[in-house]
Amino acid sequence: MIKVLLSGVGRRVELVNFFKENGFFIVSLDIDLTAPALYFSQKFYKNLKFNNENFISYIINIINNEDIDLAFSLIDPELPIFAKNKEKLENIFRFFPNYDVVNITYNKFLFFEYFNKLIKSNIIPTLLLNDLIEIEDEKNKKLKIDNFINCIINDDFLVIKPIWGSSSRDFFKIKNIFKNFDNLQNLTKYLINFFEILNLDFKKFIIQKYIDYNEEVTVDIFYDIDSKVVELCQRKRLKVRAGEVERAVTVKYPFLTNFILYLSDILIKNDFKLVGPVNFQFLIKDENEFYLSEINTRFGGGYPLSYYSKANFFEHIKNIFYNKNLNYFLDSRYKENIYMLRYDSSFVIENL
């Protein structure tokens, strides 16, 4: 039986159960002993917080003591730490991309800069707020600002959100402030006051073009060790709560599959190697205008819908672990028009 460590399990009870259904032994971790998914695992530990200096050594001790075969993290802040230490336990961390890949996908501005060079028309125009506020006389910054203004000047709205963030925290849709000020100096004063009122650090935020999309689609993808797409499943978000999908339905858009295969080939050529479970998030107006808004190098929170639709990523994990041949299903196996309607349930324990 393959022993798997899941870090940051939180409420991911279904995911824990999927692993168990597919023959894995689960040891789970969370910093909070009230995290429900801990109690559906075969064994669990209270974890240290990701910014604790002993975080990785603590996890390595658990891996050694429990004879762990594979490890996954389910929360964004831990991903760069696991990736940075991949070489220490390469076989156990085999489903983590390298640090550069994780750092670019986790940092929303680095993501824009990198992917804007590869697929410019499918990336949302983005600017660091710090570049706008501390413009100085740097030509490069001025050019970035001018390019951004040209992209958004006719829009009614903009988006402000954290460089590092998840679950839609500190996400603001605002009026297009570039229309309301005669010069950048007045605009920057306004922004500084705005962030002071909210008690937030503007240096940790980006400003983006607002996309008036018709559909938001997340694509769960499984990559092999060589970064080739093994299987994918597209799911359209119908309702979101705290940044995680609550209701969704599977769709099958050929233009999205073709785009993902096209982009994946480009990434391989650029030595940008995704591996294991990954999810791409898209904002779609139509098949001729759509935007890749985010990449998460982990199991997506809505992956249960993909699993129920027959996109079983655990088969691929086992095949890779046992050095068996993979079946490259791409989008052929999962079913369309499968709905996921989530609801809250409870269980009770004593003497925590």
Disulfide bonds with the S-S distance in Angstrom:
none
